[in-house]
Amino acid sequence: LIYWSDHSNNSILRVNIMLRFIIFTFCFLVYMPLHAETSANIKISATIEKGCAFYDSGAVLDFGSHPTSSKETNVTASVVNNRSTWSLECTPGIPVSITFDNGKNFDTATQTRRLKSEVGNYFVNYQVYSNAAHSKVIGVNSPSNTLSLISNTFDNILDFGVYGLIDLSKGEANKPSGKYSDEVLITIIW
């Protein structure tokens, strides 16, 4: 405590109160946090665009195995689009076109898609259809090579299949054994 020379009680009391006030203020300022705070809202958004996604599972239009001398006339194969095959999904309700090219082994003279032997220039003609009854050919020229679809609203899977047909009674009588294959490019437009 600080004492004044006149030793009056009032002076001592005033100095004592003033000193306590200074000490309290100093302690308060030392322990008071020295930061400011503010807050604001930020906007968050996303835009979902119409579109399609193709998740290829490696499904193959596979005609199976047949003896080299087979004369079978209706060898069939099919792949129906679903979650375990191609899984071609689109935004519900949008129009979608799927265009098929002619394949890598197309015969321009006969306008025919062909499977090619992996051991040489041996071919097996085939045709693809958009229905299991083999009545709707997926052609080799526009517009017959295009499927026009609307995606469904149930699971976004496009409702279509590709159905193949081979007539082994045509062409060479004894085809060389081995694998025959082709690749057809499909283009999806929405």
Salt bridges, closest charged atoms under 4 A:
GLU72 OE2 - HIS66 ND1 2.80
GLU89 OE2 - ARG83 NH1 2.59
ASP107 OD2 - ARG114 NH1 3.88
ASP167 OD2 - LYS170 NZ 3.93
GLU183 OE1 - LYS104 NZ 3.61
